Amino acid sequence: MSNQGVDPGRRRFLTLATTVVGGAGVVAAAVPFLASWKPSERAKALGAPVEVDISNLELGQRLVVAWRGKPIWVLRRTPEMLESLKKVDSSLLDPESKAKQQPDYIKGEARAIKPEVLVLIGSCTHLGCSPGFRPEHPAPDIDPNWQGGFYCPCHGSKFDLSGRVFKGVPAPLNLVVPPYRFESDVKIVIGEDPKGVA
């Protein structure tokens, strides 16, 4: 067979064009496949970890996100808020958080990995209503010793700025601290324990 009349430049161009188009087809098929590995919104709602960016969360401000169909509160506490925790100990049902309402790595009155960043499940431990954030103090309409915290409008349960329950209210337990870890100084992963914690 003779190769007369065959343009080698055109052959190279067609081979290259076919390779590029084939490569684009492989990428186009791979993108949806790889995207399918990412948890769907439904999977996140059922319990997949949720990343929370707190870079814009100011002192005294609360952010609300959803995890497992529940509201998760992330509160950046001021130094004054942290100092107020000692002032309400005598009014609390479980000031030392002895009831199992948080992971084992959460210790102390701050009930947080980093004291200034509080992470709670925002559901009252009485009947599951979502308490309101009431940081102002004093607030005699809530409690004479109110230093700020969370007030449940459904049945009057009160929690301090660490989610610890007051005595004499319907809620029997402190607010729950979910498993969480810091991915970085400004990113929290809700639903995962810190690395190295079993």
Sine and cosine of phi, psi and omega as CSV:
sin_phi,cos_phi,sin_psi,cos_psi,sin_omega,cos_omega
0.00,0.00,0.66,-0.75,-0.07,-1.00
-0.99,-0.13,0.62,-0.79,0.03,-1.00
-0.99,-0.12,0.29,0.96,0.02,-1.00
-0.93,0.38,0.65,-0.76,0.03,-1.00
1.00,0.09,0.01,1.00,0.04,-1.00
-1.00,-0.01,0.79,-0.62,0.00,-1.00
-1.00,-0.06,0.96,-0.29,-0.03,-1.00
-0.88,0.48,-0.55,0.84,0.03,-1.00
-0.91,0.42,-0.66,0.75,0.02,-1.00
-0.93,0.38,-0.63,0.78,0.02,-1.00
-0.88,0.48,-0.71,0.70,0.03,-1.00
-0.88,0.47,-0.67,0.74,0.01,-1.00
-0.87,0.49,-0.72,0.69,-0.01,-1.00
-0.91,0.42,-0.63,0.78,0.04,-1.00
-0.90,0.44,-0.71,0.70,0.02,-1.00
-0.90,0.44,-0.71,0.71,0.01,-1.00
-0.88,0.48,-0.67,0.74,0.02,-1.00
-0.90,0.43,-0.66,0.76,0.03,-1.00
-0.89,0.45,-0.71,0.71,0.00,-1.00
-0.89,0.45,-0.73,0.69,0.01,-1.00
-0.90,0.44,-0.65,0.76,0.04,-1.00
-0.90,0.44,-0.68,0.74,0.04,-1.00
-0.89,0.46,-0.67,0.74,0.04,-1.00
-0.89,0.46,-0.61,0.80,0.04,-1.00
-0.91,0.42,-0.64,0.77,0.04,-1.00
-0.90,0.44,-0.71,0.71,0.03,-1.00
-0.89,0.46,-0.70,0.72,-0.01,-1.00
-0.88,0.47,-0.57,0.82,0.03,-1.00
-0.98,0.21,-0.52,0.86,-0.06,-1.00
-0.97,0.25,-0.56,0.83,-0.06,-1.00
-0.86,0.51,-0.80,0.60,0.03,-1.00
-0.89,0.45,-0.57,0.82,0.02,-1.00
-0.89,0.45,-0.74,0.67,0.01,-1.00
-0.92,0.38,-0.60,0.80,0.03,-1.00
-0.90,0.43,-0.46,0.89,0.00,-1.00
-0.93,0.37,-0.29,0.96,0.04,-1.00
-0.97,0.24,-0.40,0.92,0.00,-1.00
-0.95,0.31,0.69,-0.73,-0.02,-1.00
-0.88,0.48,0.68,-0.74,0.03,-1.00
-0.97,0.25,0.18,-0.98,0.06,-1.00
-0.87,0.48,-0.57,0.82,0.03,-1.00
-0.92,0.40,-0.67,0.74,0.03,-1.00
-0.90,0.44,-0.64,0.77,0.04,-1.00
-0.88,0.47,-0.67,0.74,0.00,-1.00
-0.90,0.44,-0.49,0.87,0.00,-1.00
-1.00,0.09,-0.11,0.99,0.08,-1.00
0.65,-0.76,-0.04,1.00,0.05,-1.00
-0.89,0.47,0.55,-0.84,0.02,-1.00
-0.85,0.53,0.50,-0.86,0.00,-1.00
-0.84,-0.54,0.77,-0.64,0.05,-1.00
-1.00,0.01,0.69,-0.72,-0.02,-1.00
-0.82,-0.58,0.84,-0.54,0.06,-1.00
-1.00,0.03,0.87,-0.49,-0.02,-1.00
-0.94,-0.34,0.28,0.96,-0.05,-1.00
-0.88,0.47,-0.48,0.88,-0.01,-1.00
-0.98,-0.21,0.12,0.99,-0.01,-1.00
-0.98,0.20,0.91,-0.42,-0.06,-1.00
-1.00,0.07,0.30,-0.96,0.05,-1.00
-0.83,0.55,0.74,-0.67,0.00,-1.00
0.99,0.13,-0.02,1.00,-0.05,-1.00
-0.99,-0.15,0.55,-0.84,0.03,-1.00
-0.90,-0.43,0.64,-0.77,0.05,-1.00
-0.90,-0.44,0.66,-0.75,0.01,-1.00
-0.88,-0.47,0.80,-0.60,0.08,-1.00
-0.78,-0.63,0.13,-0.99,0.00,-1.00
-0.92,-0.39,0.64,-0.77,0.11,-0.99
-0.51,-0.86,0.78,-0.62,-0.05,-1.00
0.81,0.59,0.58,0.82,0.05,-1.00
0.96,0.28,0.21,0.98,-0.01,-1.00
-0.86,-0.50,0.47,-0.88,0.08,-1.00
-0.97,0.26,0.71,-0.70,0.09,-1.00
-0.92,-0.40,0.80,-0.60,0.02,-1.00
-0.98,-0.17,0.72,-0.70,0.15,-0.99
-0.85,-0.52,0.90,-0.44,-0.07,-1.00
-0.88,-0.47,0.82,-0.58,0.11,-0.99
-1.00,-0.03,0.96,-0.27,-0.09,-1.00
-0.99,0.12,0.60,-0.80,0.07,-1.00
-0.99,0.16,0.28,-0.96,0.09,-1.00
-0.84,0.54,-0.58,0.82,0.03,-1.00
-0.91,0.41,-0.63,0.78,0.05,-1.00
-0.89,0.46,-0.69,0.73,0.01,-1.00
-0.91,0.42,-0.64,0.77,0.02,-1.00
-0.91,0.42,-0.54,0.84,-0.03,-1.00
-0.93,0.37,-0.31,0.95,-0.06,-1.00
-0.87,0.49,-0.59,0.81,0.00,-1.00
-0.93,0.37,-0.47,0.88,-0.11,-0.99
-0.95,0.30,-0.27,0.96,-0.07,-1.00
-0.93,-0.37,0.02,1.00,-0.06,-1.00
-0.75,0.66,-0.69,0.73,-0.06,-1.00
-0.94,0.35,-0.30,0.95,-0.01,-1.00
-1.00,-0.05,-0.06,1.00,-0.12,-0.99
-0.99,-0.13,0.52,-0.85,0.03,-1.00
-0.96,0.27,-0.67,0.75,-0.04,-1.00
-0.69,-0.73,0.94,0.34,-0.09,-1.00
-0.90,0.44,-0.44,0.90,-0.02,-1.00
-0.99,-0.10,0.12,0.99,0.04,-1.00
0.80,0.59,0.78,0.63,0.01,-1.00
-0.96,0.27,-0.53,0.85,0.08,-1.00
-0.92,0.40,0.57,-0.82,-0.08,-1.00
-0.97,0.24,0.98,0.19,-0.01,-1.00
-0.90,-0.43,0.19,0.98,0.00,-1.00
-0.41,-0.91,0.35,-0.94,0.06,-1.00
-0.89,0.46,0.35,-0.94,-0.04,-1.00
-0.88,0.47,-0.44,0.90,-0.02,-1.00
-0.99,0.15,-0.04,1.00,0.07,-1.00
-0.99,-0.11,0.90,-0.44,-0.07,-1.00
-0.76,-0.65,0.36,-0.93,0.14,-0.99
0.99,0.14,0.08,-1.00,-0.06,-1.00
-0.93,0.36,-0.39,0.92,0.01,-1.00
-0.95,0.30,-0.42,0.91,0.01,-1.00
0.78,0.63,0.74,0.68,-0.07,-1.00
-0.44,-0.90,0.42,-0.91,0.10,-1.00
-0.92,0.39,-0.76,0.65,0.11,-0.99
-0.93,-0.36,0.86,-0.51,-0.13,-0.99
-0.79,0.62,-0.58,0.81,-0.06,-1.00
-0.97,0.25,-0.26,0.97,-0.03,-1.00
-0.90,-0.44,0.96,-0.30,0.01,-1.00
-0.99,-0.11,0.70,-0.71,0.05,-1.00
-0.81,-0.59,0.85,-0.52,-0.03,-1.00
-0.69,-0.73,0.44,-0.90,0.24,-0.97
-0.99,0.13,0.84,-0.54,-0.12,-0.99
-1.00,0.10,0.75,0.67,0.03,-1.00
-0.83,-0.56,0.80,-0.60,0.02,-1.00
-0.87,0.49,0.65,-0.76,-0.03,-1.00
-0.99,0.17,0.09,1.00,0.09,-1.00
-1.00,0.07,-0.95,0.31,-0.02,-1.00
-0.78,-0.62,0.20,0.98,0.11,-0.99
1.00,0.02,0.13,0.99,0.10,-0.99
-0.90,0.44,0.30,-0.95,0.04,-1.00
-0.98,-0.19,0.95,-0.33,0.01,-1.00
-0.89,0.46,0.44,-0.90,0.06,-1.00
-1.00,0.04,0.48,-0.88,0.03,-1.00
-1.00,0.09,0.89,-0.45,-0.02,-1.00
-0.84,-0.55,0.99,0.17,-0.07,-1.00
-0.97,0.24,-0.29,0.96,-0.09,-1.00
-0.94,0.34,0.50,-0.86,0.11,-0.99
-0.46,-0.89,0.53,-0.85,-0.08,1.00
-0.95,0.32,0.31,-0.95,0.07,-1.00
-0.62,-0.78,0.98,0.19,-0.07,-1.00
-0.87,0.48,-0.35,0.94,0.05,-1.00
-0.93,0.36,-0.33,0.94,0.02,-1.00
-0.99,-0.17,-0.81,0.59,-0.06,-1.00
-0.28,-0.96,0.62,-0.78,0.00,-1.00
-0.89,0.45,-0.44,0.90,-0.02,-1.00
-0.97,-0.23,0.35,0.94,-0.09,-1.00
-0.90,0.43,0.81,-0.58,0.03,-1.00
-0.91,-0.42,0.19,0.98,-0.10,-1.00
0.97,-0.25,0.47,-0.88,0.00,-1.00
0.35,-0.94,-0.61,-0.79,-0.08,-1.00
-0.80,-0.61,0.74,-0.67,-0.04,-1.00
-0.84,-0.54,0.81,-0.59,-0.01,-1.00
-1.00,-0.02,0.90,-0.43,-0.04,-1.00
-0.95,0.30,-0.28,0.96,-0.05,-1.00
-0.91,0.41,-0.77,0.63,-0.05,-1.00
-0.68,-0.74,0.22,0.98,0.12,-0.99
0.99,0.11,0.31,0.95,0.06,-1.00
-0.94,0.33,0.57,-0.82,-0.06,-1.00
-0.80,-0.60,0.62,-0.78,0.00,-1.00
-0.70,-0.72,0.59,-0.81,0.02,-1.00
-0.98,0.18,-0.13,-0.99,-0.07,-1.00
-0.97,0.25,0.14,0.99,0.18,-0.98
-0.89,-0.45,0.10,0.99,-0.01,-1.00
0.98,0.19,0.29,0.96,0.02,-1.00
-1.00,0.06,0.70,-0.71,-0.13,-0.99
-0.99,0.16,0.61,-0.79,0.07,-1.00
-0.98,0.20,0.38,-0.92,0.09,-1.00
-0.95,0.33,0.44,-0.90,0.14,-0.99
0.96,0.30,0.38,0.93,0.05,-1.00
-0.87,-0.49,0.28,-0.96,-0.04,-1.00
-0.89,0.46,-0.53,0.85,-0.03,-1.00
-0.92,0.40,0.79,-0.61,-0.06,-1.00
-1.00,0.03,-0.26,0.97,-0.12,-0.99
-0.67,-0.74,0.31,-0.95,0.12,-0.99
-0.90,0.44,0.33,-0.94,0.11,-0.99
-0.91,0.42,0.52,-0.86,-0.09,-1.00
-0.99,0.15,0.69,-0.72,0.15,-0.99
-0.99,-0.12,0.87,-0.49,-0.01,-1.00
-0.97,0.23,0.26,-0.97,0.14,-0.99
-0.91,0.41,0.68,-0.73,0.04,-1.00
-0.35,-0.93,0.28,-0.96,0.05,-1.00
-0.53,-0.85,0.34,-0.94,0.09,-1.00
-1.00,-0.06,0.87,-0.48,0.11,-0.99
-0.97,0.25,-0.59,0.81,0.07,-1.00
-0.42,-0.91,-0.10,-0.99,0.02,-1.00
-0.90,0.43,-0.40,0.92,-0.07,-1.00
-0.87,-0.49,0.14,0.99,-0.01,-1.00
-0.74,-0.68,0.81,-0.59,0.04,-1.00
-0.93,-0.37,0.64,-0.77,0.10,-1.00
-0.94,-0.34,0.93,-0.37,0.02,-1.00
-1.00,0.07,0.75,-0.66,0.03,-1.00
0.97,-0.24,0.03,1.00,0.05,-1.00
-0.74,-0.67,0.66,-0.75,0.08,-1.00
-0.98,0.22,0.37,-0.93,0.07,-1.00
-0.86,0.51,0.47,-0.88,0.01,-1.00
-0.87,0.50,0.66,-0.75,0.01,-1.00
1.00,0.04,-0.06,1.00,0.04,-1.00
-0.97,-0.25,0.83,-0.56,-0.03,-1.00
-1.00,-0.01,0.00,0.00,0.00,0.00
